[in-house]
Amino acid sequence: MSKTAKPARAAKPAKVSKAAATATSPAAAPVAATKASAAGAQKVKKVVLAYSGGLDTSIILKWLQDEYHCEVVTFTADIGQGEEIEPARAKALKMGIKPENIFIEDLREEFVRDFVFPMFRANALYEGEYLLGTSIARPLIAKRLIEIAKKTKGDAISHGATGKGNDQVRFELGAYALLPGVKVIAPWREWDLLSREKLLAYADKHGIPVDFKKRKGGAPYSMDANLLHISYEGGVLEDPNFEPEANMWRLTVSPEKAPNKPQIIELTYAKGDVVAIDGVKMSPAQVLTKLNEIGGKHGIGRLDKVENRYVGMKSRGCYETPGGTILLSGHRAIESITLDREVLALKDDLMPRYARMIYNGYWFSPERELLQGLIDKSQETVNGTVKLKLYKGTILVVGRESKTDSLFDAKISTFDDDGGAYNQADAAGFIKLNALRLRIGANVKAARAASAKPARKTAGKKPAAKPAAKKAVAKKAAK
């Protein structure tokens, strides 16, 4: 269920599906889609569809009705994509969906509280850069699909992810973890509507409205948005050497056009989560919304990356994550004074694996849940405040304080007279003990080198003359 943000300015391109954005442009082909198997159609009586109300999922809705001859339940979620979701209700009703089978929900608080914040407690970055904005939204959608399927006695779920991307994996791994016997219908893996022309022809045949921009080709790339980020990929961005046009970005201004005056903000942390900004208490969704606004104004959070998809191919994506970028900087700063050295090191060792779990769709796996327990335990002492200076795309930590849990002891750390709090002479023994293995290794290496020296070669050399013989030779030469 891919969604896009509202236009931030007049230059905003329209949303287009990933498949439509990357499709070639052959002549329009026949409208018929590959038929679902008769056996499969008979098994499915009711399917819950992740429905955005856009062209792709509207086509999927009709296709499910025609090919599977089943009752369709629609689920539309507001996770902060920045567009109205109520119009999806009218579209679903127009396509014959019963009012009691239309679910439209505001999940912004749950999204940030139960998914985004736990992820940021781990400082998760995929391949060292990506803040996992799309990845972390998929398990929430999968969770609600399954909950609605149970509530409505549905026996299948359906999504609009393509057969090339990561989202199909994330949706389905989440669904199977929560309801092992559920049937998953992924139309992009079944039908032959694999070009924009075929999709438009199918829509025209079945009376599905198509806006002018989509009919003319839509945006030059695909978008996905939620409260954590906006992603852009496909189309013109498939050339990794192509620089995106300036008007593509919509959450952030360019750093060059950001304010010339820096802004300092203060984040208040409780058990690893931000609970207030500049002293004003906020809910999780309010925190991220405010940080997006502040960070976007200062050009913070842009990323242009070539990443490795779980299915095996490389993919180029551009991301805007202003609030998340601020959260990461602030969290690492407060951890720097509240976490033990080895606890922090252990978290850093585990973070790349944790990030891969989320990227690859294993949010509901036992290993992620086990690791989350360890991470959350570490956050019990992550309390205090952090001051950050934001300026033209950069974030500088300018202060951090924890009145209850700081491990920073100024009496010991000072370069001035510490009054005996730290005995510098102790360092000699500490260093010698830590150098012991290095010294032993160096001694062994030296001994090995000495024993490997070749013996002197004496063969072929003329024996040295005896002293008496030397004298005789010398006298004879003098005569």
C-alpha positions as CSV (number, residue, x, y, z in Angstrom):
1,M,0.0,0.0,0.0
2,S,2.2,2.8,-1.3
3,K,1.2,6.3,-0.7
4,T,2.6,9.8,-1.4
5,A,2.6,13.1,0.4
6,K,0.5,16.1,-0.5
7,P,2.0,18.6,-2.9
8,A,4.4,20.9,-1.1
9,R,4.6,23.2,-4.1
10,A,3.3,23.6,-7.6
11,A,6.1,21.7,-9.2
12,K,5.2,18.5,-7.4
13,P,4.8,15.5,-9.8
14,A,1.9,13.1,-9.4
15,K,2.4,9.8,-7.6
16,V,2.9,6.9,-9.8
17,S,3.3,3.2,-9.0
18,K,6.7,1.6,-9.1
19,A,5.7,-0.7,-11.8
20,A,4.2,2.1,-13.9
21,A,7.2,4.3,-13.3
22,T,9.6,1.8,-14.6
23,A,7.6,0.2,-17.4
24,T,8.5,0.4,-21.0
25,S,6.1,2.0,-23.5
26,P,4.9,-0.6,-26.0
27,A,1.6,-0.3,-27.8
28,A,-1.4,-1.0,-25.7
29,A,-1.9,-4.7,-25.3
30,P,-5.1,-6.7,-24.7
31,V,-6.8,-5.8,-21.4
32,A,-7.3,-9.3,-20.1
33,A,-5.2,-10.3,-17.1
34,T,-3.9,-13.7,-16.3
35,K,-6.8,-15.7,-14.7
36,A,-6.5,-16.8,-11.1
37,S,-6.5,-20.6,-10.9
38,A,-10.0,-22.1,-10.4
39,A,-8.8,-23.9,-7.4
40,G,-7.4,-20.7,-5.8
41,A,-10.6,-18.8,-6.6
42,Q,-12.7,-21.4,-5.0
43,K,-10.7,-21.3,-1.8
44,V,-10.9,-17.6,-1.3
45,K,-14.3,-16.3,-0.1
46,K,-13.1,-13.0,1.5
47,V,-9.9,-11.1,1.0
48,V,-8.6,-8.0,2.9
49,L,-6.8,-5.6,0.5
50,A,-4.3,-3.0,1.5
51,Y,-6.0,-0.2,-0.3
52,S,-4.7,3.3,-0.9
53,G,-7.5,4.5,-3.1
54,G,-5.0,5.1,-5.9
55,L,-5.0,3.8,-9.5
56,D,-3.0,0.6,-8.8
57,T,-4.9,-0.6,-5.8
58,S,-8.3,0.3,-7.4
59,I,-7.4,-1.9,-10.3
60,I,-6.4,-4.6,-7.9
61,L,-9.7,-4.3,-6.1
62,K,-11.6,-4.8,-9.4
63,W,-9.3,-7.6,-10.5
64,L,-9.9,-9.5,-7.2
65,Q,-13.6,-9.2,-7.7
66,D,-13.5,-10.5,-11.3
67,E,-10.7,-13.1,-11.0
68,Y,-11.4,-14.6,-7.6
69,H,-15.1,-13.9,-7.4
70,C,-14.7,-13.1,-3.7
71,E,-15.8,-10.5,-1.3
72,V,-13.3,-7.7,-0.8
73,V,-12.5,-5.8,2.4
74,T,-10.5,-2.6,2.1
75,F,-8.0,-1.3,4.6
76,T,-6.6,2.2,4.3
77,A,-4.1,3.5,6.9
78,D,-3.0,7.0,7.7
79,I,0.7,6.6,8.8
80,G,1.5,10.2,8.0
81,Q,1.8,10.1,4.2
82,G,0.4,13.6,4.1
83,E,-2.7,13.0,1.9
84,E,-6.4,12.7,2.6
85,I,-7.5,9.1,3.1
86,E,-11.2,9.5,3.4
87,P,-11.6,9.7,-0.4
88,A,-10.7,6.0,-0.4
89,R,-14.0,5.3,1.3
90,A,-16.0,6.9,-1.6
91,K,-14.0,5.0,-4.2
92,A,-14.5,1.7,-2.4
93,L,-18.2,2.3,-2.1
94,K,-18.4,3.2,-5.8
95,M,-16.7,-0.1,-6.6
96,G,-19.3,-2.1,-4.7
97,I,-17.6,-2.6,-1.3
98,K,-20.0,-2.9,1.6
99,P,-19.7,0.0,4.2
100,E,-18.9,-2.5,6.9
101,N,-16.1,-3.9,4.8
102,I,-14.3,-0.5,4.6
103,F,-11.6,0.1,7.2
104,I,-10.0,3.6,7.4
105,E,-7.7,4.1,10.4
106,D,-5.3,6.7,11.8
107,L,-2.2,4.7,12.8
108,R,0.3,7.6,13.2
109,E,0.7,7.3,17.0
110,E,1.0,3.5,16.9
111,F,3.4,3.7,14.0
112,V,5.9,6.0,15.8
113,R,5.4,4.6,19.4
114,D,5.5,0.9,18.6
115,F,7.7,0.7,15.5
116,V,9.8,3.9,14.8
117,F,10.8,4.6,18.4
118,P,11.9,1.0,19.2
119,M,14.0,1.0,16.0
120,F,15.7,4.3,16.9
121,R,16.6,2.9,20.3
122,A,18.9,0.6,18.4
123,N,20.3,3.5,16.2
124,A,19.5,1.3,13.2
125,L,21.0,2.1,9.8
126,Y,20.9,-0.2,6.9
127,E,24.2,-0.4,5.1
128,G,25.4,2.5,7.2
129,E,23.1,5.1,5.8
130,Y,19.4,4.2,5.2
131,L,17.1,5.0,8.1
132,L,14.6,2.3,7.1
133,G,11.6,4.6,6.5
134,T,9.7,2.3,4.2
135,S,10.9,-0.9,5.8
136,I,9.5,-0.1,9.3
137,A,6.0,0.8,8.0
138,R,5.4,-2.6,6.4
139,P,5.1,-4.7,9.6
140,L,2.4,-2.3,11.0
141,I,0.3,-2.6,7.8
142,A,0.8,-6.4,7.8
143,K,-0.3,-6.5,11.4
144,R,-3.5,-4.6,10.7
145,L,-4.3,-6.7,7.6
146,I,-4.2,-9.8,9.7
147,E,-6.2,-8.3,12.5
148,I,-8.9,-7.2,10.1
149,A,-8.9,-10.6,8.4
150,K,-9.5,-12.2,11.7
151,K,-12.2,-9.7,12.6
152,T,-14.1,-10.1,9.3
153,K,-13.4,-13.8,9.0
154,G,-11.4,-13.2,5.8
155,D,-9.3,-16.1,4.5
156,A,-6.8,-14.1,2.4
157,I,-5.0,-10.8,2.2
158,S,-3.7,-8.9,-0.8
159,H,-1.2,-6.1,-1.4
160,G,0.0,-4.0,-4.3
161,A,3.8,-4.7,-4.0
162,T,5.6,-5.8,-7.2
163,G,7.5,-9.1,-7.6
164,K,10.8,-7.3,-7.8
165,G,10.9,-5.3,-4.6
166,N,11.4,-5.8,-0.9
167,D,7.8,-4.9,0.2
168,Q,6.3,-8.1,-1.0
169,V,8.7,-9.9,1.3
170,R,8.0,-7.6,4.3
171,F,4.2,-7.8,3.9
172,E,4.2,-11.5,3.6
173,L,6.7,-12.5,6.2
174,G,4.8,-10.4,8.7
175,A,1.5,-11.9,7.7
176,Y,2.7,-15.5,7.9
177,A,4.3,-14.8,11.3
178,L,1.0,-13.6,12.6
179,L,-1.4,-16.0,10.8
180,P,0.6,-19.0,9.4
181,G,-2.3,-20.4,7.3
182,V,-3.3,-17.1,5.6
183,K,-3.5,-17.0,1.8
184,V,-1.6,-14.1,0.2
185,I,-2.7,-12.8,-3.2
186,A,-0.1,-10.7,-4.9
187,P,-1.6,-9.6,-8.2
188,W,1.7,-8.3,-9.7
189,R,3.0,-11.9,-9.5
190,E,-0.1,-13.3,-11.2
191,W,-1.5,-10.9,-13.8
192,D,0.0,-9.6,-17.1
193,L,-0.9,-6.0,-16.5
194,L,2.8,-5.2,-16.5
195,S,2.8,-1.9,-18.4
196,R,1.2,1.5,-17.9
197,E,-0.7,1.1,-21.1
198,K,-2.2,-2.2,-20.0
199,L,-3.2,-0.7,-16.6
200,L,-4.8,2.3,-18.2
201,A,-6.7,0.1,-20.7
202,Y,-8.0,-2.1,-17.9
203,A,-9.1,0.9,-15.9
204,D,-10.9,2.4,-18.9
205,K,-12.7,-0.9,-19.6
206,H,-13.9,-1.2,-16.0
207,G,-14.7,2.5,-15.4
208,I,-12.0,3.1,-12.9
209,P,-11.2,6.9,-12.9
210,V,-7.7,7.9,-14.1
211,D,-6.4,11.4,-13.5
212,F,-4.9,13.4,-16.3
213,K,-1.3,13.3,-15.0
214,K,-1.3,9.5,-14.8
215,R,-2.8,9.2,-18.3
216,K,0.0,11.5,-19.6
217,G,2.7,9.5,-17.9
218,G,2.7,10.7,-14.3
219,A,5.8,11.4,-12.3
220,P,9.3,10.4,-13.6
221,Y,9.7,8.2,-10.5
222,S,7.8,6.3,-7.8
223,M,7.2,7.7,-4.3
224,D,6.3,6.2,-0.9
225,A,5.6,8.4,2.1
226,N,4.9,8.1,5.8
227,L,5.6,10.1,8.9
228,L,9.2,9.0,9.0
229,H,10.3,9.7,5.4
230,I,9.6,10.0,1.7
231,S,11.3,7.7,-0.7
232,Y,11.8,8.2,-4.5
233,E,12.9,5.5,-6.9
234,G,12.4,4.0,-10.4
235,G,12.0,5.9,-13.6
236,V,14.7,8.4,-14.3
237,L,16.4,7.5,-10.9
238,E,17.3,4.1,-12.3
239,D,20.4,5.7,-13.7
240,P,22.6,5.9,-10.6
241,N,24.6,8.7,-12.2
242,F,21.5,10.9,-12.8
243,E,21.2,13.8,-10.3
244,P,17.6,14.3,-9.2
245,E,15.9,17.5,-10.2
246,A,15.7,20.1,-7.4
247,N,11.9,20.0,-7.4
248,M,11.8,16.3,-6.6
249,W,12.5,16.9,-2.9
250,R,9.4,17.9,-0.8
251,L,10.1,17.5,2.9
252,T,13.4,19.5,2.9
253,V,14.8,22.7,1.3
254,S,18.2,22.4,-0.3
255,P,21.0,23.2,2.2
256,E,22.0,26.1,0.0
257,K,18.6,27.7,0.5
258,A,18.3,26.9,4.2
259,P,18.3,29.8,6.8
260,N,21.7,31.5,7.2
261,K,21.1,31.5,11.0
262,P,21.5,28.2,12.9
263,Q,18.8,26.9,15.2
264,I,19.4,25.2,18.5
265,I,16.9,22.7,19.8
266,E,16.7,20.7,23.0
267,L,15.4,17.1,23.1
268,T,14.3,15.5,26.3
269,Y,14.8,11.7,26.6
270,A,13.1,9.2,28.8
271,K,14.2,5.6,28.5
272,G,15.7,6.3,25.0
273,D,12.6,8.0,23.5
274,V,12.1,11.8,22.9
275,V,9.3,13.0,25.1
276,A,9.7,16.8,24.7
277,I,11.2,19.3,22.3
278,D,12.4,22.6,23.8
279,G,10.7,21.7,27.1
280,V,7.3,21.1,25.5
281,K,5.9,17.6,26.1
282,M,4.7,15.8,23.0
283,S,3.3,12.4,21.9
284,P,5.5,10.2,19.7
285,A,3.8,11.2,16.5
286,Q,3.8,14.9,17.5
287,V,7.6,14.6,18.2
288,L,8.3,13.2,14.7
289,T,6.0,15.7,13.0
290,K,7.7,18.6,14.7
291,L,11.2,17.3,14.0
292,N,10.3,16.9,10.3
293,E,9.2,20.5,10.2
294,I,12.3,21.8,11.9
295,G,14.7,19.5,10.1
296,G,13.1,20.2,6.7
297,K,13.5,23.9,7.1
298,H,17.3,23.5,7.6
299,G,17.8,21.0,4.7
300,I,18.5,18.0,7.0
301,G,18.0,14.4,6.1
302,R,18.5,14.0,2.3
303,L,20.1,10.7,1.1
304,D,20.9,9.4,-2.4
305,K,21.9,5.7,-2.1
306,V,22.4,2.6,-4.1
307,E,21.4,-0.3,-1.8
308,N,21.2,-4.1,-2.0
309,R,17.6,-5.4,-2.0
310,Y,16.8,-8.6,-0.2
311,V,15.7,-10.3,-3.4
312,G,19.3,-9.8,-4.8
313,M,19.4,-6.8,-7.1
314,K,20.9,-3.4,-6.5
315,S,18.5,-0.4,-6.4
316,R,19.0,3.3,-6.3
317,G,16.8,5.3,-4.0
318,C,16.6,8.9,-2.8
319,Y,15.2,9.5,0.7
320,E,14.2,12.4,2.9
321,T,14.2,11.7,6.6
322,P,14.6,15.0,8.4
323,G,13.1,14.1,11.8
324,G,14.7,10.7,11.8
325,T,18.1,12.1,11.1
326,I,17.7,14.5,14.1
327,L,16.5,11.6,16.3
328,L,19.6,9.5,15.4
329,S,22.0,12.3,16.3
330,G,20.3,13.1,19.5
331,H,20.0,9.5,20.6
332,R,23.6,8.7,20.1
333,A,24.5,11.9,22.0
334,I,22.5,11.0,25.1
335,E,23.7,7.4,25.0
336,S,27.3,8.7,25.0
337,I,27.0,9.8,28.6
338,T,24.5,7.3,30.0
339,L,25.6,3.9,28.6
340,D,28.6,1.9,29.8
341,R,31.4,1.6,27.3
342,E,30.9,-2.2,26.6
343,V,27.1,-1.9,26.5
344,L,27.5,0.8,23.8
345,A,30.0,-1.3,21.9
346,L,27.7,-4.3,22.0
347,K,24.8,-2.3,20.7
348,D,27.0,-1.0,17.9
349,D,28.1,-4.5,17.0
350,L,24.5,-5.8,16.9
351,M,23.0,-2.8,15.1
352,P,23.8,-3.7,11.5
353,R,22.2,-7.2,12.0
354,Y,19.2,-5.6,13.6
355,A,18.9,-3.2,10.7
356,R,19.0,-6.0,8.2
357,M,16.2,-7.8,10.1
358,I,14.0,-4.8,9.6
359,Y,15.0,-4.2,6.0
360,N,14.5,-7.8,5.1
361,G,11.1,-8.1,6.7
362,Y,11.8,-9.9,10.0
363,W,10.2,-7.5,12.4
364,F,8.0,-10.3,13.9
365,S,10.8,-12.9,14.0
366,P,12.0,-14.4,17.3
367,E,15.5,-13.1,16.8
368,R,14.3,-9.5,16.4
369,E,12.1,-9.7,19.4
370,L,14.9,-11.2,21.5
371,L,17.3,-8.5,20.4
372,Q,14.7,-5.8,21.0
373,G,14.5,-7.0,24.6
374,L,18.2,-6.5,25.1
375,I,18.1,-3.1,23.4
376,D,15.1,-1.9,25.5
377,K,16.9,-3.1,28.7
378,S,19.9,-0.9,27.8
379,Q,17.6,2.1,27.5
380,E,16.5,2.2,31.1
381,T,19.2,4.7,31.9
382,V,19.0,6.7,28.7
383,N,17.4,9.8,30.3
384,G,18.3,13.4,30.0
385,T,18.6,16.3,27.5
386,V,20.5,16.9,24.3
387,K,21.1,20.2,22.5
388,L,21.6,20.2,18.8
389,K,22.6,23.0,16.4
390,L,21.0,22.7,13.0
391,Y,22.5,24.6,10.1
392,K,22.3,24.2,6.3
393,G,22.0,20.4,6.2
394,T,24.2,19.7,9.2
395,I,23.6,18.7,12.8
396,L,26.1,19.5,15.6
397,V,25.7,18.3,19.1
398,V,26.4,21.2,21.4
399,G,25.3,19.8,24.8
400,R,24.2,16.7,26.6
401,E,23.1,16.2,30.2
402,S,21.6,13.6,32.4
403,K,21.0,14.6,36.0
404,T,20.2,11.0,37.1
405,D,22.1,8.6,34.9
406,S,25.3,10.4,33.6
407,L,28.5,8.2,33.7
408,F,30.6,11.3,32.9
409,D,32.5,12.1,36.1
410,A,34.2,15.5,35.7
411,K,36.4,14.9,38.8
412,I,38.0,12.0,37.1
413,S,38.0,13.3,33.5
414,T,39.5,16.7,34.2
415,F,43.0,17.6,33.0
416,D,43.4,19.8,36.0
417,D,44.3,18.7,39.5
418,D,41.7,16.0,40.4
419,G,42.5,15.9,44.1
420,G,43.5,12.2,44.0
421,A,40.3,11.0,42.3
422,Y,42.5,9.2,39.7
423,N,46.0,7.9,40.3
424,Q,47.9,8.4,37.1
425,A,50.6,6.0,38.2
426,D,48.1,3.2,37.9
427,A,48.2,3.6,34.1
428,A,51.7,2.1,34.0
429,G,50.6,-1.3,35.2
430,F,47.4,-1.1,33.1
431,I,49.4,-0.5,30.0
432,K,52.0,-3.2,30.7
433,L,49.3,-5.8,31.3
434,N,47.5,-4.9,28.1
435,A,50.9,-4.9,26.3
436,L,51.8,-8.3,27.6
437,R,50.5,-10.3,24.7
438,L,52.1,-7.8,22.3
439,R,55.5,-8.1,24.0
440,I,55.2,-11.9,24.0
441,G,54.3,-11.9,20.3
442,A,57.2,-9.5,19.5
443,N,59.7,-11.7,21.4
444,V,58.5,-14.9,19.6
445,K,58.7,-13.1,16.2
446,A,62.2,-11.9,16.9
447,A,63.3,-15.5,18.0
448,R,61.8,-16.9,14.9
449,A,63.6,-14.5,12.7
450,A,66.9,-15.2,14.4
451,S,66.6,-19.0,14.0
452,A,65.7,-18.6,10.4
453,K,69.1,-16.8,9.5
454,P,71.2,-19.0,7.1
455,A,74.6,-20.4,8.3
456,R,77.8,-18.9,6.9
457,K,78.9,-20.5,3.6
458,T,82.5,-21.7,3.6
459,A,82.6,-24.0,0.6
460,G,84.8,-22.8,-2.3
461,K,86.8,-20.3,-0.2
462,K,90.6,-20.6,-0.1
463,P,91.9,-21.2,3.5
464,A,93.6,-18.3,5.0
465,A,97.4,-18.4,5.0
466,K,99.2,-19.2,8.2
467,P,101.3,-16.4,9.7
468,A,104.6,-18.2,9.0
469,A,103.7,-18.9,5.4
470,K,102.7,-15.3,5.0
471,K,106.1,-14.1,6.1
472,A,108.0,-16.5,3.7
473,V,106.0,-15.4,0.8
474,A,106.6,-11.8,1.7
475,K,110.5,-12.4,1.9
476,K,110.5,-14.1,-1.4
477,A,108.6,-11.3,-3.0
478,A,111.1,-8.8,-1.6
479,K,114.1,-10.6,-3.3
